[in-house]
Amino acid sequence: MEKSTTKRCPVYKKCGGCQLDTAYPDQLGFKQRKVERLLRRFCRVEPIIGMKKPCHYRNKVQAAFYTNRSGKIISGVYQSGTHHVVGIDSCMIEDETADRIIVAVRRLLPSFKLTTYNEDTGKGFLRHVLVRRGFSTNEIMLVLVTGTPVFPSKNNFVKAVLKQFPEITTIVQNVNNLSTNLVLGDRQTVLYGRGYIEDVLCGCRFRISPKSFYQINPVQTEVLYGKAIEFARLRGDETVLDTYCGIGTIGIVAAKNGAGRVIGVELNGDAVRDAITNAKRNGLKNIRFYKGDAGEFMESAAEEDERPDVVFMDPPRAGSSEKFLRSLIKMSPERVVYVSCNPETLARDLRFLADNSDYKVKKIQPVDMFPHTEHIECVVQLIKEAKK
């Protein structure tokens, strides 16, 4: 494991993207203690799995664009808690090629007489740039988020970008003219390539669109999902329910690694379409996907006495809902694998299950998905114990 020195980032205090500016082993110790403090009441916490190379791991990079009072174009990130853009050309946790592409786009704007978007006036052209890179495939997607669908000299601009970065495989214009904190809007046009990239994760191939959720650290994602599959103890004849399934990553990995039948549920329609495509690309016929709220799906399935053997749950940072957890208890699967990005809400949900069901936490495995930040991912195995 590489050691990281302290105070390496010149904008550490302004940016807010990283919260930990200490040596990497110290970061792992901090996270281990936090997980143990919150979760050791349920069972022993395994040692956190860190990265060998904890830098430049983010394969999704986005930058806001802004023109200051002197007319200089700035690209970077919003300062924590503000709408002030901190100028950044390179970042220790972001993909290096992505950073170079963003800088190149910024430098091309004046020669094409393209302006940046002004949030106060609602006028201007470029709001954000998003770059995604396939870790295994090296396919690169460039998304130009604009405040207007009108793109002067777009063909020449695309050619200029590709001349500098021929490795880019697709370029998309996404239009967002709303007053919102969301980066991406609903309208988009493919300017070059297929409009998506693909990547390989745990031996499975995935299609990634601009708005698809896909884990940003593929190296540690393979570790995380490997543990999730291990905790599921798949035999080949079980029914597996993958809730909050996104583009189907965990469910597809399970379907390809021993699950008998897999059902995926996801609220985001774009993600469901990608999930269906991903299953086909991997030649899987033992998995299907439904668009819907995970809690509502669980509730209706429980009422119809649907009983999967294994449930994967990977909720957002807010954790699961009580409705979902009550439906899970009623559904009564043998095993539950809870993948969490927030140990606080994980502790809350595990406490609810401990107080209201026969599920017992058997294993807790922290995984450091986001070095130099305070975020911690955990995989938890719960087993339904027979009543005595």
Sine and cosine of phi, psi and omega as CSV:
sin_phi,cos_phi,sin_psi,cos_psi,sin_omega,cos_omega
0.00,0.00,0.77,-0.64,0.01,-1.00
-0.96,0.29,0.68,-0.74,0.09,-1.00
-1.00,0.08,0.55,-0.83,0.04,-1.00
-0.92,-0.40,0.72,-0.69,0.02,-1.00
-0.98,0.18,0.18,-0.98,-0.03,-1.00
-1.00,-0.07,0.30,-0.96,0.10,-0.99
0.80,0.60,0.70,0.71,-0.01,-1.00
-1.00,0.03,-0.39,0.92,-0.12,-0.99
-0.99,-0.17,0.85,-0.53,-0.05,-1.00
-0.94,0.34,-0.33,0.94,-0.02,-1.00
-0.92,-0.39,0.39,0.92,-0.07,-1.00
-0.80,0.60,-0.73,0.68,-0.07,-1.00
-0.97,0.25,-0.44,0.90,-0.02,-1.00
-1.00,0.10,-0.64,0.77,-0.17,-0.99
-0.94,0.34,-0.84,0.55,-0.03,-1.00
1.00,0.02,-0.10,0.99,0.02,-1.00
-0.92,0.40,-0.60,0.80,0.09,-1.00
-0.95,-0.30,0.67,-0.74,0.04,-1.00
-0.94,-0.34,-0.20,0.98,-0.05,-1.00
-0.88,-0.48,0.86,-0.52,-0.03,-1.00
-0.85,-0.53,0.72,0.69,0.00,-1.00
-0.84,-0.54,0.12,-0.99,0.03,-1.00
-0.85,0.53,0.57,-0.82,-0.13,-0.99
-0.86,0.51,-0.68,0.74,0.05,-1.00
-0.85,0.53,-0.56,0.83,0.04,-1.00
-0.93,0.37,-0.59,0.81,0.06,-1.00
-0.88,0.47,-0.70,0.71,0.00,-1.00
-0.89,0.46,-0.63,0.77,0.04,-1.00
-0.90,0.44,-0.66,0.75,0.04,-1.00
-0.86,0.50,-0.71,0.70,-0.04,-1.00
-0.94,0.35,-0.62,0.78,0.03,-1.00
-0.88,0.48,-0.70,0.71,-0.01,-1.00
-0.90,0.43,-0.61,0.79,0.00,-1.00
-0.91,0.42,-0.71,0.70,0.01,-1.00
-0.90,0.44,-0.68,0.73,0.01,-1.00
-0.89,0.46,-0.66,0.75,0.00,-1.00
-0.87,0.49,-0.62,0.78,-0.07,-1.00
-1.00,0.08,-0.50,0.87,-0.21,-0.98
-0.85,-0.52,-0.13,0.99,-0.11,-0.99
-0.93,0.38,-0.26,0.97,0.05,-1.00
-0.91,0.41,-0.36,0.93,-0.06,-1.00
-1.00,0.00,-0.65,0.76,0.11,-0.99
-0.08,-1.00,0.05,-1.00,0.00,-1.00
-0.89,0.45,0.68,-0.73,0.04,-1.00
-1.00,-0.08,0.83,-0.56,0.03,-1.00
-0.93,0.38,0.40,-0.92,0.05,-1.00
-0.87,0.49,0.68,-0.73,-0.03,-1.00
-0.88,0.47,0.62,-0.78,0.04,-1.00
-0.99,-0.12,0.92,-0.39,-0.01,-1.00
-0.99,-0.13,-0.05,-1.00,0.00,-1.00
-0.99,-0.14,0.54,-0.84,0.11,-0.99
-0.95,0.32,-0.62,0.79,0.01,-1.00
-0.80,-0.59,1.00,0.00,-0.16,-0.99
-1.00,0.08,0.62,0.79,0.02,-1.00
-0.73,-0.68,0.44,-0.90,0.08,-1.00
0.80,0.60,0.66,0.75,-0.07,-1.00
-1.00,-0.06,-0.27,0.96,-0.07,-1.00
-0.97,0.25,0.91,-0.41,0.02,-1.00
-1.00,-0.04,0.11,0.99,0.13,-0.99
-0.79,-0.61,0.87,-0.48,-0.06,-1.00
-0.78,-0.63,0.75,-0.66,0.06,-1.00
-0.74,-0.67,0.56,-0.83,-0.03,-1.00
-0.72,-0.69,0.64,-0.77,0.12,-0.99
-1.00,0.04,0.51,-0.86,0.01,-1.00
-0.89,-0.46,0.60,-0.80,-0.12,-0.99
-0.40,-0.92,0.57,-0.82,0.09,-1.00
-0.93,-0.36,0.84,-0.54,-0.06,-1.00
-0.99,0.14,-0.01,-1.00,-0.11,-0.99
-0.90,0.44,-0.45,0.89,0.01,-1.00
-1.00,0.06,0.04,1.00,0.04,-1.00
1.00,0.01,0.11,0.99,0.00,-1.00
-1.00,0.09,0.72,-0.69,0.02,-1.00
-1.00,0.10,0.79,-0.61,-0.02,-1.00
-0.92,-0.39,0.66,-0.75,0.15,-0.99
-0.78,-0.63,0.65,-0.76,-0.02,-1.00
0.16,-0.99,-0.62,-0.78,-0.05,-1.00
-0.83,-0.56,0.40,-0.92,0.07,-1.00
-0.95,0.32,0.74,-0.68,0.09,-1.00
-0.87,0.50,0.64,-0.77,-0.10,-1.00
-0.79,0.62,0.83,-0.56,0.05,-1.00
0.98,0.19,0.12,0.99,-0.02,-1.00
-0.71,-0.71,0.03,-1.00,0.15,-0.99
-0.93,-0.37,0.42,0.91,0.09,-1.00
-1.00,0.05,0.81,-0.58,-0.04,-1.00
-1.00,0.08,0.84,-0.54,0.09,-1.00
-1.00,0.00,0.87,-0.49,-0.04,-1.00
-0.92,0.39,0.80,-0.60,0.00,-1.00
-0.66,-0.75,0.81,-0.58,0.08,-1.00
-0.99,-0.13,-0.51,0.86,0.03,-1.00
-0.53,-0.85,0.53,-0.85,-0.07,-1.00
-0.71,-0.70,0.64,-0.77,-0.09,-1.00
-0.94,0.34,-0.27,0.96,0.01,-1.00
-0.95,-0.32,-0.06,1.00,-0.05,-1.00
-0.99,-0.16,0.45,-0.89,0.07,-1.00
-0.84,0.54,0.77,-0.63,-0.11,-0.99
-0.92,0.39,-0.62,0.79,0.03,-1.00
-0.90,0.43,-0.65,0.76,0.03,-1.00
-0.87,0.50,-0.68,0.73,0.03,-1.00
-0.88,0.48,-0.66,0.75,-0.01,-1.00
-0.92,0.39,-0.60,0.80,0.02,-1.00
-0.90,0.43,-0.68,0.73,0.00,-1.00
-0.89,0.46,-0.68,0.73,0.04,-1.00
-0.89,0.45,-0.65,0.76,0.00,-1.00
-0.90,0.44,-0.66,0.75,0.04,-1.00
-0.87,0.49,-0.70,0.72,-0.01,-1.00
-0.87,0.50,-0.66,0.75,-0.05,-1.00
-0.96,0.28,-0.37,0.93,0.02,-1.00
-0.99,0.17,-0.40,0.91,-0.12,-0.99
-0.81,0.58,-0.76,0.65,-0.05,-1.00
-0.88,0.48,-0.63,0.77,-0.05,-1.00
-0.92,0.38,-0.36,0.93,0.06,-1.00
-0.98,-0.22,0.13,0.99,0.00,-1.00
0.82,0.58,0.64,0.77,0.03,-1.00
-0.99,-0.16,0.72,-0.69,-0.05,-1.00
-0.99,-0.15,0.18,-0.98,0.12,-0.99
-0.99,-0.15,0.39,-0.92,-0.06,-1.00
-0.97,0.24,0.65,-0.76,0.05,-1.00
-0.95,-0.30,0.91,-0.42,-0.06,-1.00
-0.91,0.42,-0.49,0.87,-0.04,-1.00
-0.96,0.26,-0.67,0.75,-0.05,-1.00
-1.00,-0.06,-0.32,0.95,-0.06,-1.00
0.96,0.28,0.28,0.96,-0.01,-1.00
-0.90,-0.44,0.31,-0.95,-0.01,-1.00
0.92,-0.40,0.10,-1.00,-0.17,-0.99
-0.96,-0.27,-0.96,0.29,-0.19,-0.98
-1.00,0.04,0.83,-0.56,0.02,-1.00
-0.99,-0.14,-0.80,0.60,-0.06,-1.00
-0.62,-0.79,0.32,-0.95,0.20,-0.98
-0.80,-0.60,0.74,-0.67,0.02,-1.00
-0.86,-0.51,0.75,-0.66,0.06,-1.00
-0.82,-0.57,0.76,-0.66,0.07,-1.00
-0.81,-0.58,0.68,-0.73,0.00,-1.00
-0.80,-0.60,0.73,-0.69,0.10,-0.99
-0.97,0.26,0.86,-0.50,-0.09,-1.00
-0.90,0.44,-0.67,0.74,-0.03,-1.00
-1.00,0.05,-0.55,0.84,-0.08,-1.00
-1.00,-0.07,-0.35,0.94,-0.10,-0.99
0.89,0.45,0.25,0.97,0.12,-0.99
-0.95,0.33,0.64,-0.77,-0.08,-1.00
-0.82,-0.57,0.74,-0.67,0.08,-1.00
-0.94,-0.35,0.76,-0.66,0.11,-0.99
-0.92,-0.40,0.84,-0.55,0.03,-1.00
-0.91,-0.42,0.85,-0.52,0.06,-1.00
-0.98,-0.18,0.93,-0.38,-0.03,-1.00
-1.00,-0.07,0.90,-0.43,-0.11,-0.99
-0.90,-0.44,0.40,-0.92,0.01,-1.00
-1.00,0.07,-0.09,1.00,-0.01,-1.00
-0.56,-0.83,0.51,-0.86,0.05,-1.00
-0.96,0.27,-0.30,0.95,0.01,-1.00
-0.96,0.30,0.85,-0.53,-0.06,-1.00
-0.80,-0.60,1.00,-0.01,-0.01,-1.00
-0.88,0.48,0.69,-0.73,0.05,-1.00
0.82,0.58,0.59,0.80,-0.09,-1.00
-0.88,0.47,-0.62,0.79,-0.02,-1.00
-0.91,0.42,-0.67,0.74,0.03,-1.00
-0.93,0.36,-0.58,0.82,0.04,-1.00
-0.91,0.42,-0.71,0.71,0.02,-1.00
-0.87,0.50,-0.68,0.73,0.02,-1.00
-0.88,0.48,-0.64,0.76,-0.01,-1.00
-0.90,0.43,-0.64,0.77,0.03,-1.00
-0.92,0.39,-0.71,0.70,-0.03,-1.00
-0.92,0.39,-0.48,0.88,0.05,-1.00
-0.89,0.46,-0.63,0.78,0.01,-1.00
-0.99,0.16,-0.53,0.85,-0.06,-1.00
-0.73,-0.69,0.97,0.25,0.00,-1.00
-0.91,0.42,-0.23,0.97,0.01,-1.00
-0.97,0.25,-0.20,0.98,0.08,-1.00
-0.91,0.42,0.78,-0.63,-0.06,-1.00
-0.98,-0.21,-0.30,0.95,0.07,-1.00
-0.40,-0.91,0.56,-0.83,0.05,-1.00
-0.77,-0.64,0.75,-0.66,-0.06,-1.00
-0.79,-0.61,0.68,-0.73,0.18,-0.98
-0.99,-0.15,0.85,-0.52,0.07,-1.00
-0.94,-0.34,0.76,-0.65,-0.06,-1.00
-0.98,-0.21,0.84,-0.54,0.04,-1.00
-0.71,-0.70,0.99,-0.14,-0.02,-1.00
-0.95,-0.30,0.34,0.94,-0.02,-1.00
-0.99,-0.15,0.42,-0.91,0.11,-0.99
-0.99,0.12,1.00,-0.08,-0.14,-0.99
-0.47,-0.88,0.37,-0.93,0.09,-1.00
-1.00,0.07,-0.16,0.99,0.02,-1.00
-0.95,0.31,0.67,-0.74,-0.01,-1.00
-0.96,0.29,-0.74,0.68,-0.12,-0.99
-0.99,-0.13,0.61,-0.79,0.11,-0.99
-1.00,-0.09,-0.14,-0.99,-0.07,-1.00
-1.00,-0.01,-0.36,0.93,-0.04,-1.00
-0.99,-0.17,0.68,-0.73,0.07,-1.00
-0.48,-0.88,0.46,-0.89,-0.02,-1.00
-0.76,-0.65,0.73,-0.68,0.05,-1.00
-0.99,0.16,0.86,-0.51,-0.01,-1.00
-1.00,-0.10,-0.41,0.91,-0.03,-1.00
-0.34,-0.94,0.65,-0.76,0.06,-1.00
0.99,0.17,-0.41,-0.91,-0.15,-0.99
-1.00,-0.01,-0.24,0.97,-0.04,-1.00
1.00,0.00,0.05,1.00,0.04,-1.00
-0.41,-0.91,0.25,-0.97,0.14,-0.99
-0.85,-0.52,0.17,-0.99,0.07,-1.00
-0.81,-0.58,0.44,-0.90,0.07,-1.00
-0.59,-0.80,0.33,-0.94,0.01,-1.00
-0.92,-0.40,0.80,-0.60,-0.04,-1.00
-0.68,-0.73,0.81,-0.59,-0.01,-1.00
0.81,0.59,0.59,0.81,0.03,-1.00
0.98,0.18,0.06,1.00,-0.01,-1.00
-0.91,-0.40,0.54,-0.84,-0.03,-1.00
-0.99,-0.16,0.72,-0.69,-0.07,-1.00
-0.79,-0.61,0.66,-0.75,0.09,-1.00
-1.00,-0.03,0.75,-0.66,-0.07,-1.00
-0.83,-0.55,0.91,-0.40,0.05,-1.00
-1.00,-0.05,0.18,-0.98,-0.03,-1.00
-0.80,0.60,-0.62,0.78,-0.08,-1.00
-0.99,-0.15,0.07,1.00,-0.01,-1.00
-0.93,0.37,0.63,-0.78,0.19,-0.98
-0.99,0.13,0.81,-0.59,0.04,-1.00
-0.54,-0.84,0.76,-0.65,-0.07,-1.00
-0.80,0.59,0.69,-0.72,-0.14,-0.99
-0.99,0.11,-0.17,0.99,0.01,-1.00
-0.85,-0.52,1.00,0.02,-0.12,-0.99
-0.90,0.43,-0.53,0.85,0.00,-1.00
-0.88,0.47,-0.77,0.64,-0.02,-1.00
-0.98,0.22,-0.41,0.91,0.07,-1.00
-0.89,0.46,-0.63,0.78,0.04,-1.00
-0.89,0.45,-0.61,0.79,0.06,-1.00
-0.91,0.42,-0.73,0.68,-0.03,-1.00
-0.87,0.49,-0.77,0.64,-0.04,-1.00
-0.93,0.36,-0.55,0.84,0.08,-1.00
-0.86,0.51,-0.66,0.75,0.04,-1.00
-0.93,0.37,-0.64,0.77,0.01,-1.00
-0.87,0.49,-0.69,0.72,0.03,-1.00
-0.92,0.40,-0.63,0.77,0.05,-1.00
-0.88,0.48,-0.70,0.72,-0.03,-1.00
-0.94,0.35,-0.41,0.91,-0.01,-1.00
-0.96,0.28,-0.38,0.93,0.02,-1.00
0.77,0.64,0.85,0.53,-0.05,-1.00
-0.94,0.34,0.67,-0.75,-0.03,-1.00
-0.93,-0.38,-0.38,0.92,0.01,-1.00
0.94,-0.35,-0.14,0.99,-0.01,-1.00
-0.85,-0.53,0.15,0.99,-0.11,-0.99
-0.99,-0.10,0.30,-0.95,0.16,-0.99
-0.98,-0.19,0.79,-0.61,-0.05,-1.00
-0.91,-0.41,0.73,-0.68,0.07,-1.00
-0.94,-0.35,0.86,-0.52,0.01,-1.00
-0.96,-0.29,0.98,-0.21,-0.04,-1.00
-1.00,-0.06,0.42,-0.91,-0.11,-0.99
0.79,0.62,0.74,0.67,-0.29,-0.96
-0.99,0.17,-0.21,0.98,0.00,-1.00
0.87,0.50,-0.75,-0.66,0.01,-1.00
-1.00,0.05,0.26,0.97,0.15,-0.99
1.00,0.00,0.29,0.96,-0.15,-0.99
-0.86,0.51,-0.84,0.54,-0.06,-1.00
-0.90,0.44,-0.69,0.72,-0.02,-1.00
-0.89,0.46,-0.68,0.74,0.01,-1.00
-0.92,0.39,-0.66,0.75,0.06,-1.00
-0.88,0.48,-0.65,0.76,0.04,-1.00
-0.91,0.41,-0.67,0.74,-0.01,-1.00
-0.89,0.46,-0.50,0.87,-0.02,-1.00
-1.00,0.00,-0.16,0.99,-0.07,-1.00
-0.84,-0.55,0.66,0.76,0.21,-0.98
0.92,-0.40,-0.16,0.99,0.00,-1.00
-0.95,0.32,0.57,-0.82,0.03,-1.00
-0.97,0.26,-0.77,0.63,-0.03,-1.00
-0.54,-0.84,0.71,-0.70,-0.06,-1.00
-0.82,-0.57,0.70,-0.72,0.09,-1.00
-0.86,-0.50,0.81,-0.59,0.01,-1.00
-0.94,-0.35,0.64,-0.77,0.00,-1.00
-0.78,-0.62,0.76,-0.65,-0.04,-1.00
-0.46,-0.89,0.66,-0.75,-0.04,-1.00
-0.98,0.20,-0.55,0.84,-0.06,-1.00
-0.97,0.25,0.89,-0.45,-0.06,-1.00
-0.89,0.45,-0.63,0.78,0.04,-1.00
-0.88,0.48,-0.66,0.75,0.00,-1.00
-0.91,0.41,-0.63,0.78,0.01,-1.00
-0.89,0.45,-0.68,0.74,0.04,-1.00
-0.87,0.48,-0.68,0.74,0.05,-1.00
-0.90,0.44,-0.63,0.78,-0.01,-1.00
-0.88,0.48,-0.70,0.72,0.01,-1.00
-0.89,0.46,-0.68,0.73,0.04,-1.00
-0.89,0.46,-0.67,0.75,-0.01,-1.00
-0.89,0.46,-0.65,0.76,0.02,-1.00
-0.89,0.46,-0.67,0.74,0.01,-1.00
-0.91,0.42,-0.67,0.75,-0.02,-1.00
-0.90,0.43,-0.44,0.90,0.02,-1.00
-0.99,-0.10,0.11,0.99,0.07,-1.00
0.91,0.42,0.52,0.85,-0.07,-1.00
-0.99,-0.14,0.78,-0.63,0.03,-1.00
-0.92,-0.40,0.01,1.00,-0.03,-1.00
-0.97,-0.24,0.44,0.90,0.00,-1.00
-0.59,-0.81,0.62,-0.79,0.10,-1.00
-0.62,-0.79,0.36,-0.93,-0.12,-0.99
-0.80,-0.59,0.54,-0.84,0.04,-1.00
-0.79,-0.62,0.64,-0.77,0.10,-1.00
-1.00,0.01,0.82,-0.57,0.02,-1.00
0.18,-0.98,0.23,-0.97,0.07,-1.00
-0.94,0.33,0.75,-0.66,-0.07,-1.00
-0.87,0.50,-0.67,0.74,-0.01,-1.00
-0.90,0.44,-0.69,0.72,0.01,-1.00
-0.92,0.39,-0.63,0.78,0.03,-1.00
-0.89,0.45,-0.70,0.72,0.01,-1.00
-0.88,0.47,-0.67,0.75,-0.03,-1.00
-0.89,0.46,-0.74,0.67,-0.01,-1.00
-0.93,0.37,-0.60,0.80,0.02,-1.00
-0.91,0.42,-0.64,0.77,0.02,-1.00
-0.91,0.42,-0.62,0.78,0.02,-1.00
-0.91,0.42,-0.48,0.88,0.02,-1.00
-1.00,-0.04,0.20,0.98,0.02,-1.00
0.86,0.51,0.52,0.86,0.16,-0.99
-0.95,0.32,0.73,-0.68,-0.07,-1.00
-0.70,-0.71,1.00,0.00,0.11,-0.99
-0.94,0.35,0.40,-0.92,0.03,-1.00
-0.99,0.12,-0.56,0.83,-0.04,-1.00
-0.73,-0.69,0.68,-0.73,0.11,-0.99
-0.85,-0.52,0.83,-0.56,0.20,-0.98
-1.00,-0.07,0.73,-0.68,0.10,-0.99
-0.75,-0.67,0.80,-0.61,-0.03,-1.00
-0.71,-0.71,0.95,0.32,-0.10,-0.99
-0.97,0.25,0.20,-0.98,0.09,-1.00
-0.93,0.37,-0.02,-1.00,-0.09,-1.00
-0.85,0.53,-0.49,0.87,0.00,-1.00
-0.94,0.35,-0.14,0.99,0.01,-1.00
0.99,0.15,-0.22,-0.98,-0.04,-1.00
-1.00,0.02,0.19,-0.98,0.05,-1.00
-0.99,-0.15,0.37,-0.93,0.04,-1.00
-0.89,0.45,-0.58,0.82,0.04,-1.00
-0.87,0.49,-0.69,0.72,0.02,-1.00
-0.89,0.46,-0.73,0.68,-0.06,-1.00
-0.91,0.41,-0.63,0.78,0.04,-1.00
-0.91,0.42,-0.62,0.78,0.05,-1.00
-0.92,0.39,-0.59,0.81,0.06,-1.00
-0.88,0.48,-0.70,0.71,0.01,-1.00
-0.89,0.46,-0.67,0.74,0.00,-1.00
-0.92,0.39,-0.61,0.79,0.00,-1.00
-0.93,0.37,-0.55,0.83,0.16,-0.99
0.86,0.52,0.79,0.61,0.10,-0.99
-0.93,0.36,0.41,-0.91,0.00,-1.00
-0.91,0.41,-0.65,0.76,-0.09,-1.00
-0.72,-0.69,0.61,-0.79,0.07,-1.00
-0.81,-0.58,0.75,-0.66,0.09,-1.00
-0.91,-0.42,0.92,-0.39,-0.07,-1.00
-0.97,-0.23,0.90,-0.43,0.09,-1.00
-0.98,-0.21,0.86,-0.51,-0.14,-0.99
-0.80,-0.60,0.63,-0.78,0.10,-0.99
-0.96,-0.29,0.17,0.99,-0.02,-1.00
-0.55,-0.84,0.98,-0.22,-0.06,-1.00
-0.90,0.44,-0.39,0.92,0.03,-1.00
-0.92,0.38,-0.78,0.62,0.00,-1.00
-0.95,0.31,-0.46,0.89,0.10,-1.00
-0.89,0.46,-0.71,0.70,0.02,-1.00
-0.87,0.49,-0.66,0.75,0.03,-1.00
-0.88,0.48,-0.72,0.69,-0.05,-1.00
-0.94,0.35,-0.62,0.78,0.04,-1.00
-0.91,0.40,-0.58,0.81,0.04,-1.00
-0.90,0.44,-0.65,0.76,0.03,-1.00
-0.89,0.46,-0.71,0.71,0.00,-1.00
-0.91,0.41,-0.62,0.79,0.01,-1.00
-0.91,0.41,-0.59,0.81,-0.05,-1.00
-0.99,0.13,-0.34,0.94,-0.16,-0.99
-0.83,-0.56,0.16,0.99,-0.05,-1.00
-0.43,-0.90,-0.01,-1.00,0.04,-1.00
-0.99,-0.13,0.24,0.97,0.03,-1.00
-0.98,0.22,0.69,-0.72,0.03,-1.00
-0.85,-0.53,0.70,-0.71,0.06,-1.00
-0.97,0.24,0.83,-0.56,-0.04,-1.00
-0.96,-0.27,-0.56,0.83,-0.03,-1.00
-0.59,-0.81,0.61,-0.79,0.09,-1.00
-0.74,-0.67,0.87,-0.49,-0.02,-1.00
-0.84,-0.54,0.96,-0.29,0.10,-0.99
-0.97,0.24,0.60,-0.80,0.06,-1.00
-0.75,-0.67,0.77,-0.64,0.00,-1.00
-1.00,0.09,1.00,-0.08,0.01,-1.00
-0.99,0.11,-0.39,0.92,-0.16,-0.99
-0.72,-0.69,0.96,0.29,0.05,-1.00
-0.81,0.59,0.55,-0.83,0.03,-1.00
0.97,0.26,0.08,1.00,0.13,-0.99
-0.85,-0.52,0.18,-0.98,0.01,-1.00
-1.00,0.09,-0.07,1.00,-0.07,-1.00
-0.95,0.32,0.62,-0.78,-0.03,-1.00
-0.70,-0.71,0.73,-0.68,0.08,-1.00
-0.97,-0.23,0.61,-0.79,0.04,-1.00
-0.71,-0.70,0.57,-0.82,0.16,-0.99
-0.91,-0.42,0.78,-0.62,-0.06,-1.00
-0.83,-0.55,0.71,-0.71,0.08,-1.00
-0.97,-0.25,0.81,-0.58,0.08,-1.00
-0.88,-0.48,0.70,-0.71,0.00,-1.00
-0.86,-0.51,0.70,-0.71,0.05,-1.00
-0.99,0.14,0.88,-0.48,-0.04,-1.00
-1.00,-0.09,0.61,-0.79,0.02,-1.00
-0.92,0.40,0.62,-0.78,0.04,-1.00
-0.92,0.39,0.66,-0.75,0.01,-1.00
-1.00,0.08,0.00,0.00,0.00,0.00
